[in-house]
């Protein structure tokens, strides 16, 4: 069977499998969808043999028909449609693996119509642009939460909104001024995600959305990882709250110097509200540290430090936090 729209997820862990699973379950009269996941061998084996299971509250959804592969080579050997490019390739990998994965999957990426970056952090587009045309790079920011319970089983831990838009300013302008190819691509993706039950909106200012999310990450993730506190517990100590506030202020000063157009919002209050709503959660960076894994610090607080160094401004809190997290990554305690 020839599929009209092939959608791939490279780095299909929790969030990639969640999105891929819901899309595979969706039925669109106007779209003939085929979902392909690229991920770790144990997870992919379970999906190919038993299907993907997504749990949410009391619901348990089993999704069949997803094809999974462990590498570009595996895909080229086993998929009869491997010569045909993807309509959308989602990058749902950890940001520190971005360069390596783009090289490993270079042939698939070059034949794809659009790359969708669904990752934490800022500056990701700068890496992807080395391998793929900017006008075909879509950025996605989501507040959905997901957790891999075990290979083949994903828990949807929290419903949220996903915002999508072209990463380049010119692309965003063209998208809303009727450039047909870009407009069709972003609108179709919006339709697919919403039909899959993932509430999605098109944003002409996706760079703003990524910075607003990174402010929250800066306020919660690394500080939670360093203190071993759950999100809600961060709000119980004045000193920690002051640290959160000042780390966010430093990031805002960098955004201002970079001429990122942001609305006049209290991002510290927004961060505290998120921490309160997710009070029992161990944030992803804390989980990484507890699992003795590498973190995404370089694209969160570390990227603020990089930009600040280029601009010649001081961000001592973010710099200290970044150094401490890198030290914890190297520690085996």
C-alpha positions as YAML, in Angstrom:
chain: A
units: angstrom
residues:
- id: 1
  name: UNK
  ca: [0.00, 0.00, 0.00]
- id: 2
  name: UNK
  ca: [1.34, 3.45, -0.91]
- id: 3
  name: UNK
  ca: [0.83, 5.99, 1.87]
- id: 4
  name: UNK
  ca: [0.16, 9.61, 1.06]
- id: 5
  name: UNK
  ca: [1.81, 10.97, 4.22]
- id: 6
  name: UNK
  ca: [4.69, 9.23, 5.96]
- id: 7
  name: UNK
  ca: [5.48, 10.60, 9.39]
- id: 8
  name: UNK
  ca: [8.65, 9.56, 11.19]
- id: 9
  name: UNK
  ca: [9.92, 10.03, 14.75]
- id: 10
  name: UNK
  ca: [13.66, 9.86, 15.29]
- id: 11
  name: UNK
  ca: [14.45, 9.25, 18.95]
- id: 12
  name: UNK
  ca: [11.06, 7.78, 19.77]
- id: 13
  name: UNK
  ca: [11.20, 7.63, 23.55]
- id: 14
  name: UNK
  ca: [8.34, 8.84, 25.71]
- id: 15
  name: UNK
  ca: [7.20, 12.02, 23.92]
- id: 16
  name: UNK
  ca: [7.98, 10.75, 20.41]
- id: 17
  name: UNK
  ca: [6.07, 7.52, 20.99]
- id: 18
  name: UNK
  ca: [3.17, 9.44, 22.53]
- id: 19
  name: UNK
  ca: [2.79, 11.71, 19.50]
- id: 20
  name: UNK
  ca: [3.50, 8.90, 17.05]
- id: 21
  name: UNK
  ca: [1.01, 6.58, 18.73]
- id: 22
  name: UNK
  ca: [-1.81, 9.11, 18.78]
- id: 23
  name: UNK
  ca: [-1.19, 10.02, 15.13]
- id: 24
  name: UNK
  ca: [-1.18, 6.33, 14.12]
- id: 25
  name: UNK
  ca: [-4.50, 5.89, 15.92]
- id: 26
  name: UNK
  ca: [-6.05, 8.89, 14.15]
- id: 27
  name: UNK
  ca: [-8.18, 8.39, 11.10]
- id: 28
  name: UNK
  ca: [-8.32, 11.22, 8.59]
- id: 29
  name: UNK
  ca: [-10.50, 10.87, 5.53]
- id: 30
  name: UNK
  ca: [-8.25, 13.21, 3.54]
- id: 31
  name: UNK
  ca: [-4.93, 11.77, 4.79]
- id: 32
  name: UNK
  ca: [-3.52, 8.31, 4.34]
- id: 33
  name: UNK
  ca: [-1.09, 8.21, 7.28]
- id: 34
  name: UNK
  ca: [1.82, 5.89, 7.97]
- id: 35
  name: UNK
  ca: [3.83, 6.29, 11.18]
- id: 36
  name: UNK
  ca: [7.41, 5.07, 11.55]
- id: 37
  name: UNK
  ca: [9.32, 5.13, 14.84]
- id: 38
  name: UNK
  ca: [13.10, 5.05, 15.20]
- id: 39
  name: UNK
  ca: [14.31, 4.19, 18.67]
- id: 40
  name: UNK
  ca: [16.05, 1.84, 21.06]
- id: 41
  name: UNK
  ca: [16.05, -1.85, 20.23]
- id: 42
  name: UNK
  ca: [14.03, -3.11, 23.23]
- id: 43
  name: UNK
  ca: [11.31, -0.49, 22.77]
- id: 44
  name: UNK
  ca: [11.10, -1.00, 18.99]
- id: 45
  name: UNK
  ca: [10.98, -4.78, 19.36]
- id: 46
  name: UNK
  ca: [7.99, -4.56, 21.71]
- id: 47
  name: UNK
  ca: [6.16, -2.19, 19.36]
- id: 48
  name: UNK
  ca: [6.75, -4.39, 16.31]
- id: 49
  name: UNK
  ca: [5.71, -7.58, 18.12]
- id: 50
  name: UNK
  ca: [2.95, -6.43, 20.46]
- id: 51
  name: UNK
  ca: [2.00, -2.91, 19.41]
- id: 52
  name: UNK
  ca: [2.38, 0.34, 21.35]
- id: 53
  name: UNK
  ca: [0.41, 0.83, 24.57]
- id: 54
  name: UNK
  ca: [-0.48, 4.32, 25.84]
- id: 55
  name: UNK
  ca: [-2.04, 4.73, 29.26]
- id: 56
  name: UNK
  ca: [-3.82, 7.88, 30.39]
- id: 57
  name: UNK
  ca: [-5.75, 8.13, 33.65]
- id: 58
  name: UNK
  ca: [-7.78, 4.92, 33.64]
- id: 59
  name: UNK
  ca: [-7.56, 4.37, 29.88]
- id: 60
  name: UNK
  ca: [-5.27, 1.89, 28.16]
- id: 61
  name: UNK
  ca: [-4.94, 2.23, 24.39]
- id: 62
  name: UNK
  ca: [-3.24, -0.41, 22.26]
- id: 63
  name: UNK
  ca: [-2.07, 0.77, 18.85]
- id: 64
  name: UNK
  ca: [-1.11, -1.65, 16.10]
- id: 65
  name: UNK
  ca: [0.27, -0.91, 12.66]
- id: 66
  name: UNK
  ca: [3.22, 1.27, 13.66]
- id: 67
  name: UNK
  ca: [6.51, 0.19, 12.11]
- id: 68
  name: UNK
  ca: [9.63, 0.53, 14.20]
- id: 69
  name: UNK
  ca: [13.32, 0.51, 13.27]
- id: 70
  name: UNK
  ca: [16.55, 0.86, 15.23]
- id: 71
  name: UNK
  ca: [18.61, 2.70, 12.59]
- id: 72
  name: UNK
  ca: [18.64, 4.18, 9.11]
- id: 73
  name: UNK
  ca: [20.28, 1.00, 7.81]
- id: 74
  name: UNK
  ca: [17.60, -1.18, 9.43]
- id: 75
  name: UNK
  ca: [14.90, 0.96, 7.81]
- id: 76
  name: UNK
  ca: [16.49, 0.83, 4.34]
- id: 77
  name: UNK
  ca: [16.70, -2.96, 4.52]
- id: 78
  name: UNK
  ca: [13.27, -3.79, 5.95]
- id: 79
  name: UNK
  ca: [10.87, -1.11, 4.70]
- id: 80
  name: UNK
  ca: [9.59, -1.48, 1.16]
- id: 81
  name: UNK
  ca: [8.87, 2.25, 0.99]
- id: 82
  name: UNK
  ca: [12.26, 3.37, 2.24]
- id: 83
  name: UNK
  ca: [13.07, 5.12, -1.03]
- id: 84
  name: UNK
  ca: [10.11, 7.46, -0.62]
- id: 85
  name: UNK
  ca: [10.72, 10.45, 1.63]
- id: 86
  name: UNK
  ca: [8.78, 11.43, 4.72]
- id: 87
  name: UNK
  ca: [6.26, 14.26, 4.75]
- id: 88
  name: UNK
  ca: [7.39, 15.07, 8.29]
- id: 89
  name: UNK
  ca: [10.31, 13.83, 10.37]
- id: 90
  name: UNK
  ca: [9.99, 14.66, 14.06]
- id: 91
  name: UNK
  ca: [13.20, 15.00, 16.06]
- id: 92
  name: UNK
  ca: [12.28, 13.89, 19.59]
- id: 93
  name: UNK
  ca: [15.77, 13.07, 20.79]
- id: 94
  name: UNK
  ca: [17.66, 14.50, 23.73]
- id: 95
  name: UNK
  ca: [19.25, 17.76, 22.58]
- id: 96
  name: UNK
  ca: [22.81, 16.63, 23.35]
- id: 97
  name: UNK
  ca: [22.41, 13.86, 20.72]
- id: 98
  name: UNK
  ca: [21.22, 16.24, 18.00]
- id: 99
  name: UNK
  ca: [24.41, 16.50, 15.94]
- id: 100
  name: UNK
  ca: [25.14, 12.77, 16.11]
- id: 101
  name: UNK
  ca: [21.61, 11.75, 15.14]
- id: 102
  name: UNK
  ca: [21.42, 14.22, 12.24]
- id: 103
  name: UNK
  ca: [24.56, 12.62, 10.84]
- id: 104
  name: UNK
  ca: [23.38, 9.04, 11.41]
- id: 105
  name: UNK
  ca: [20.02, 9.68, 9.71]
- id: 106
  name: UNK
  ca: [21.31, 12.09, 7.04]
- id: 107
  name: UNK
  ca: [19.89, 10.19, 4.04]
- id: 108
  name: UNK
  ca: [16.40, 9.99, 5.51]
- id: 109
  name: UNK
  ca: [16.50, 13.64, 6.55]
- id: 110
  name: UNK
  ca: [17.64, 14.86, 3.13]
- id: 111
  name: UNK
  ca: [14.70, 13.11, 1.46]
- id: 112
  name: UNK
  ca: [12.13, 14.53, 3.90]
- id: 113
  name: UNK
  ca: [9.83, 17.44, 3.12]
- id: 114
  name: UNK
  ca: [9.79, 18.93, 6.64]
- id: 115
  name: UNK
  ca: [11.76, 18.53, 9.85]
- id: 116
  name: UNK
  ca: [9.81, 19.07, 13.08]
- id: 117
  name: UNK
  ca: [11.91, 19.85, 16.16]
- id: 118
  name: UNK
  ca: [10.00, 18.64, 19.22]
- id: 119
  name: UNK
  ca: [12.65, 19.05, 21.91]
- id: 120
  name: UNK
  ca: [13.49, 21.07, 24.99]
- id: 121
  name: UNK
  ca: [15.79, 24.04, 24.89]
- id: 122
  name: UNK
  ca: [16.77, 26.91, 22.62]
- id: 123
  name: UNK
  ca: [19.29, 27.06, 19.81]
- id: 124
  name: UNK
  ca: [18.27, 23.67, 18.39]
- id: 125
  name: UNK
  ca: [17.45, 25.22, 15.01]
- id: 126
  name: UNK
  ca: [21.02, 26.49, 14.72]
- id: 127
  name: UNK
  ca: [22.19, 22.86, 14.67]
- id: 128
  name: UNK
  ca: [19.49, 21.54, 12.34]
- id: 129
  name: UNK
  ca: [20.12, 24.33, 9.81]
- id: 130
  name: UNK
  ca: [23.53, 22.81, 9.09]
- id: 131
  name: UNK
  ca: [21.80, 19.78, 7.61]
- id: 132
  name: UNK
  ca: [18.41, 20.99, 6.33]
- id: 133
  name: UNK
  ca: [16.93, 24.13, 4.67]
- id: 134
  name: UNK
  ca: [15.65, 26.63, 7.21]
- id: 135
  name: UNK
  ca: [12.39, 27.26, 5.36]
- id: 136
  name: UNK
  ca: [11.40, 23.60, 5.91]
- id: 137
  name: UNK
  ca: [12.21, 23.47, 9.64]
- id: 138
  name: UNK
  ca: [9.16, 23.51, 11.89]
- id: 139
  name: UNK
  ca: [9.53, 24.06, 15.63]
- id: 140
  name: UNK
  ca: [7.04, 22.46, 18.02]
- id: 141
  name: UNK
  ca: [6.61, 23.37, 21.68]
- id: 142
  name: UNK
  ca: [4.37, 21.21, 23.83]
- id: 143
  name: UNK
  ca: [3.18, 21.12, 27.42]
- id: 144
  name: UNK
  ca: [2.10, 17.48, 27.10]
- id: 145
  name: UNK
  ca: [3.89, 15.16, 29.48]
- id: 146
  name: UNK
  ca: [4.92, 11.55, 28.85]
- id: 147
  name: UNK
  ca: [6.81, 8.83, 30.68]
- id: 148
  name: UNK
  ca: [8.11, 5.50, 29.39]
- id: 149
  name: UNK
  ca: [6.84, 2.93, 31.88]
- id: 150
  name: UNK
  ca: [8.80, 0.16, 30.18]
- id: 151
  name: UNK
  ca: [9.60, -0.76, 26.57]
- id: 152
  name: UNK
  ca: [6.40, -0.64, 24.52]
- id: 153
  name: UNK
  ca: [4.35, 1.17, 27.19]
- id: 154
  name: UNK
  ca: [4.00, 4.97, 27.48]
- id: 155
  name: UNK
  ca: [2.10, 6.89, 30.14]
- id: 156
  name: UNK
  ca: [0.51, 10.19, 29.10]
- id: 157
  name: UNK
  ca: [1.22, 12.05, 32.32]
- id: 158
  name: UNK
  ca: [-0.36, 15.38, 31.46]
- id: 159
  name: UNK
  ca: [-2.44, 16.89, 28.69]
- id: 160
  name: UNK
  ca: [-1.35, 20.19, 27.22]
- id: 161
  name: UNK
  ca: [-1.22, 22.40, 24.16]
- id: 162
  name: UNK
  ca: [1.25, 22.08, 21.30]
- id: 163
  name: UNK
  ca: [2.29, 25.12, 19.28]
- id: 164
  name: UNK
  ca: [3.94, 24.83, 15.88]
- id: 165
  name: UNK
  ca: [5.58, 27.32, 13.53]
- id: 166
  name: UNK
  ca: [8.46, 27.81, 11.13]
- id: 167
  name: UNK
  ca: [11.68, 28.53, 12.96]
- id: 168
  name: UNK
  ca: [12.94, 31.20, 10.55]
- id: 169
  name: UNK
  ca: [11.42, 34.69, 10.63]
- id: 170
  name: UNK
  ca: [11.18, 34.85, 6.85]
- id: 171
  name: UNK
  ca: [9.47, 31.48, 6.74]
- id: 172
  name: UNK
  ca: [6.91, 32.63, 9.30]
- id: 173
  name: UNK
  ca: [6.13, 35.73, 7.26]
- id: 174
  name: UNK
  ca: [5.82, 33.72, 4.06]
- id: 175
  name: UNK
  ca: [3.59, 31.21, 5.81]
- id: 176
  name: UNK
  ca: [1.02, 33.90, 6.61]
- id: 177
  name: UNK
  ca: [1.41, 35.75, 3.32]
- id: 178
  name: UNK
  ca: [0.34, 32.73, 1.34]
- id: 179
  name: UNK
  ca: [3.51, 30.91, 0.29]
- id: 180
  name: UNK
  ca: [1.69, 27.81, -0.86]
- id: 181
  name: UNK
  ca: [4.12, 25.00, 0.00]
- id: 182
  name: UNK
  ca: [4.94, 26.23, 3.50]
- id: 183
  name: UNK
  ca: [1.31, 27.11, 4.21]
- id: 184
  name: UNK
  ca: [0.06, 23.71, 3.11]
- id: 185
  name: UNK
  ca: [2.69, 21.89, 5.17]
- id: 186
  name: UNK
  ca: [2.05, 23.71, 8.44]
- id: 187
  name: UNK
  ca: [-1.73, 23.60, 8.03]
- id: 188
  name: UNK
  ca: [-1.73, 19.88, 7.26]
- id: 189
  name: UNK
  ca: [0.46, 19.16, 10.28]
- id: 190
  name: UNK
  ca: [-1.90, 21.21, 12.43]
- id: 191
  name: UNK
  ca: [-4.83, 19.19, 11.10]
- id: 192
  name: UNK
  ca: [-3.09, 15.86, 11.70]
- id: 193
  name: UNK
  ca: [-2.13, 16.68, 15.30]
- id: 194
  name: UNK
  ca: [-5.56, 18.00, 16.23]
- id: 195
  name: UNK
  ca: [-7.25, 14.99, 14.62]
- id: 196
  name: UNK
  ca: [-4.97, 12.79, 16.73]
- id: 197
  name: UNK
  ca: [-6.39, 14.41, 19.87]
- id: 198
  name: UNK
  ca: [-3.31, 16.56, 20.47]
- id: 199
  name: UNK
  ca: [-4.58, 20.12, 20.83]
- id: 200
  name: UNK
  ca: [-2.40, 22.20, 18.51]
- id: 201
  name: UNK
  ca: [-2.20, 25.81, 17.36]
- id: 202
  name: UNK
  ca: [-0.11, 27.45, 14.65]
- id: 203
  name: UNK
  ca: [2.09, 30.22, 16.01]
- id: 204
  name: UNK
  ca: [3.63, 32.94, 13.81]
- id: 205
  name: UNK
  ca: [6.01, 33.66, 16.71]
- id: 206
  name: UNK
  ca: [7.34, 30.22, 17.55]
- id: 207
  name: UNK
  ca: [10.69, 31.63, 18.68]
- id: 208
  name: UNK
  ca: [8.83, 33.52, 21.39]
- id: 209
  name: UNK
  ca: [7.10, 30.29, 22.45]
- id: 210
  name: UNK
  ca: [10.42, 28.44, 22.75]
- id: 211
  name: UNK
  ca: [11.91, 31.20, 24.92]
- id: 212
  name: UNK
  ca: [8.83, 31.32, 27.15]
- id: 213
  name: UNK
  ca: [9.11, 27.59, 27.73]
- id: 214
  name: UNK
  ca: [12.85, 27.76, 28.39]
- id: 215
  name: UNK
  ca: [12.25, 30.36, 31.12]
- id: 216
  name: UNK
  ca: [10.14, 27.73, 32.91]
- id: 217
  name: UNK
  ca: [12.81, 25.08, 32.34]
- id: 218
  name: UNK
  ca: [15.46, 27.44, 33.73]
- id: 219
  name: UNK
  ca: [13.36, 28.09, 36.83]
- id: 220
  name: UNK
  ca: [12.63, 24.44, 37.58]
- id: 221
  name: UNK
  ca: [14.81, 21.83, 35.90]
- id: 222
  name: UNK
  ca: [18.40, 22.38, 36.97]
- id: 223
  name: UNK
  ca: [17.48, 23.71, 40.41]
- id: 224
  name: UNK
  ca: [15.29, 20.66, 40.99]
- id: 225
  name: UNK
  ca: [18.10, 18.41, 39.80]
- id: 226
  name: UNK
  ca: [20.64, 20.03, 42.13]
- id: 227
  name: UNK
  ca: [18.38, 19.95, 45.20]
- id: 228
  name: UNK
  ca: [16.65, 16.61, 44.41]
- id: 229
  name: UNK
  ca: [13.33, 18.35, 45.10]
- id: 230
  name: UNK
  ca: [10.05, 17.65, 43.32]
- id: 231
  name: UNK
  ca: [8.54, 20.61, 41.51]
- id: 232
  name: UNK
  ca: [6.20, 21.65, 44.31]
- id: 233
  name: UNK
  ca: [8.90, 21.32, 46.96]
- id: 234
  name: UNK
  ca: [10.95, 24.02, 45.21]
- id: 235
  name: UNK
  ca: [8.34, 26.54, 46.34]
- id: 236
  name: UNK
  ca: [8.68, 25.77, 50.06]
- id: 237
  name: UNK
  ca: [12.01, 27.56, 50.61]
- id: 238
  name: UNK
  ca: [12.50, 31.30, 50.10]
- id: 239
  name: UNK
  ca: [16.15, 30.97, 49.13]
- id: 240
  name: UNK
  ca: [15.38, 28.50, 46.37]
- id: 241
  name: UNK
  ca: [12.51, 30.65, 45.10]
- id: 242
  name: UNK
  ca: [14.89, 33.64, 44.96]
- id: 243
  name: UNK
  ca: [17.35, 31.52, 42.99]
- id: 244
  name: UNK
  ca: [14.61, 30.54, 40.52]
- id: 245
  name: UNK
  ca: [13.56, 34.18, 40.10]
- id: 246
  name: UNK
  ca: [17.06, 35.48, 39.50]
- id: 247
  name: UNK
  ca: [17.99, 32.70, 37.06]
- id: 248
  name: UNK
  ca: [14.90, 33.59, 35.02]
- id: 249
  name: UNK
  ca: [15.76, 37.31, 35.19]
- id: 250
  name: UNK
  ca: [19.20, 36.62, 33.77]
- id: 251
  name: UNK
  ca: [17.66, 34.64, 30.90]
- id: 252
  name: UNK
  ca: [15.22, 37.47, 30.22]
- id: 253
  name: UNK
  ca: [18.09, 39.96, 30.04]
- id: 254
  name: UNK
  ca: [19.78, 37.77, 27.41]
- id: 255
  name: UNK
  ca: [16.56, 37.51, 25.40]
- id: 256
  name: UNK
  ca: [16.22, 41.29, 25.54]
- id: 257
  name: UNK
  ca: [19.78, 41.82, 24.25]
- id: 258
  name: UNK
  ca: [19.05, 39.35, 21.42]
- id: 259
  name: UNK
  ca: [15.97, 41.43, 20.51]
- id: 260
  name: UNK
  ca: [13.57, 38.54, 21.13]
- id: 261
  name: UNK
  ca: [10.15, 40.18, 21.15]
- id: 262
  name: UNK
  ca: [8.47, 38.92, 24.31]
- id: 263
  name: UNK
  ca: [5.19, 40.02, 25.91]
- id: 264
  name: UNK
  ca: [5.24, 41.75, 29.27]
- id: 265
  name: UNK
  ca: [4.64, 38.75, 31.53]
- id: 266
  name: UNK
  ca: [5.79, 37.72, 34.99]
- id: 267
  name: UNK
  ca: [7.72, 34.60, 33.98]
- id: 268
  name: UNK
  ca: [8.71, 33.83, 37.55]
- id: 269
  name: UNK
  ca: [5.03, 33.69, 38.58]
- id: 270
  name: UNK
  ca: [4.23, 31.57, 35.52]
- id: 271
  name: UNK
  ca: [7.04, 29.20, 36.51]
- id: 272
  name: UNK
  ca: [5.75, 28.94, 40.08]
- id: 273
  name: UNK
  ca: [2.25, 28.20, 38.77]
- id: 274
  name: UNK
  ca: [3.66, 25.38, 36.62]
- id: 275
  name: UNK
  ca: [5.63, 24.00, 39.57]
- id: 276
  name: UNK
  ca: [2.49, 24.05, 41.71]
- id: 277
  name: UNK
  ca: [0.35, 22.33, 39.04]
- id: 278
  name: UNK
  ca: [3.01, 19.63, 38.68]
- id: 279
  name: UNK
  ca: [3.95, 19.58, 42.35]
- id: 280
  name: UNK
  ca: [4.49, 15.82, 42.59]
- id: 281
  name: UNK
  ca: [6.65, 15.58, 39.45]
- id: 282
  name: UNK
  ca: [10.36, 14.93, 39.32]
- id: 283
  name: UNK
  ca: [11.42, 17.09, 36.40]
- id: 284
  name: UNK
  ca: [13.21, 15.46, 33.45]
- id: 285
  name: UNK
  ca: [16.65, 16.80, 34.40]
- id: 286
  name: UNK
  ca: [16.29, 15.47, 37.94]
- id: 287
  name: UNK
  ca: [15.32, 12.09, 36.49]
- id: 288
  name: UNK
  ca: [18.41, 12.18, 34.25]
- id: 289
  name: UNK
  ca: [20.69, 12.89, 37.21]
- id: 290
  name: UNK
  ca: [19.07, 10.16, 39.32]
- id: 291
  name: UNK
  ca: [19.55, 7.74, 36.42]
- id: 292
  name: UNK
  ca: [23.21, 8.82, 36.02]
- id: 293
  name: UNK
  ca: [22.40, 10.06, 32.51]
- id: 294
  name: UNK
  ca: [23.52, 13.09, 30.56]
- id: 295
  name: UNK
  ca: [21.21, 16.12, 30.81]
- id: 296
  name: UNK
  ca: [20.04, 18.80, 28.39]
- id: 297
  name: UNK
  ca: [21.71, 21.58, 30.39]
- id: 298
  name: UNK
  ca: [23.71, 22.81, 27.37]
- id: 299
  name: UNK
  ca: [20.53, 23.83, 25.53]
- id: 300
  name: UNK
  ca: [18.82, 25.35, 28.58]
- id: 301
  name: UNK
  ca: [20.92, 27.23, 31.17]
- id: 302
  name: UNK
  ca: [24.08, 26.51, 29.19]
- id: 303
  name: UNK
  ca: [22.70, 28.17, 26.08]
- id: 304
  name: UNK
  ca: [21.92, 31.28, 28.12]
- id: 305
  name: UNK
  ca: [25.57, 31.29, 29.19]
- id: 306
  name: UNK
  ca: [26.74, 30.87, 25.56]
- id: 307
  name: UNK
  ca: [24.61, 33.78, 24.34]
- id: 308
  name: UNK
  ca: [25.64, 35.94, 27.31]
- id: 309
  name: UNK
  ca: [29.33, 35.33, 26.56]
- id: 310
  name: UNK
  ca: [28.77, 36.36, 22.93]
- id: 311
  name: UNK
  ca: [26.94, 39.50, 24.07]
- id: 312
  name: UNK
  ca: [29.49, 40.36, 26.75]
- id: 313
  name: UNK
  ca: [27.01, 40.30, 29.64]
- id: 314
  name: UNK
  ca: [27.17, 38.50, 32.97]
- id: 315
  name: UNK
  ca: [24.84, 35.65, 33.99]
- id: 316
  name: UNK
  ca: [26.55, 34.27, 37.13]
- id: 317
  name: UNK
  ca: [23.64, 32.20, 38.40]
- id: 318
  name: UNK
  ca: [23.08, 30.34, 35.13]
- id: 319
  name: UNK
  ca: [26.82, 29.86, 34.73]
- id: 320
  name: UNK
  ca: [27.18, 28.40, 38.22]
- id: 321
  name: UNK
  ca: [24.15, 26.16, 37.78]
- id: 322
  name: UNK
  ca: [25.49, 24.90, 34.44]
- id: 323
  name: UNK
  ca: [28.89, 24.06, 35.94]
- id: 324
  name: UNK
  ca: [27.30, 22.23, 38.87]
- id: 325
  name: UNK
  ca: [25.05, 20.13, 36.62]
- id: 326
  name: UNK
  ca: [28.00, 19.21, 34.40]
- id: 327
  name: UNK
  ca: [29.84, 18.16, 37.56]
- id: 328
  name: UNK
  ca: [26.91, 15.98, 38.63]
- id: 329
  name: UNK
  ca: [26.83, 14.36, 35.18]
- id: 330
  name: UNK
  ca: [30.42, 13.23, 35.73]
- id: 331
  name: UNK
  ca: [29.75, 12.05, 39.27]
- id: 332
  name: UNK
  ca: [28.75, 8.46, 39.91]
- id: 333
  name: UNK
  ca: [27.41, 9.14, 43.41]
...
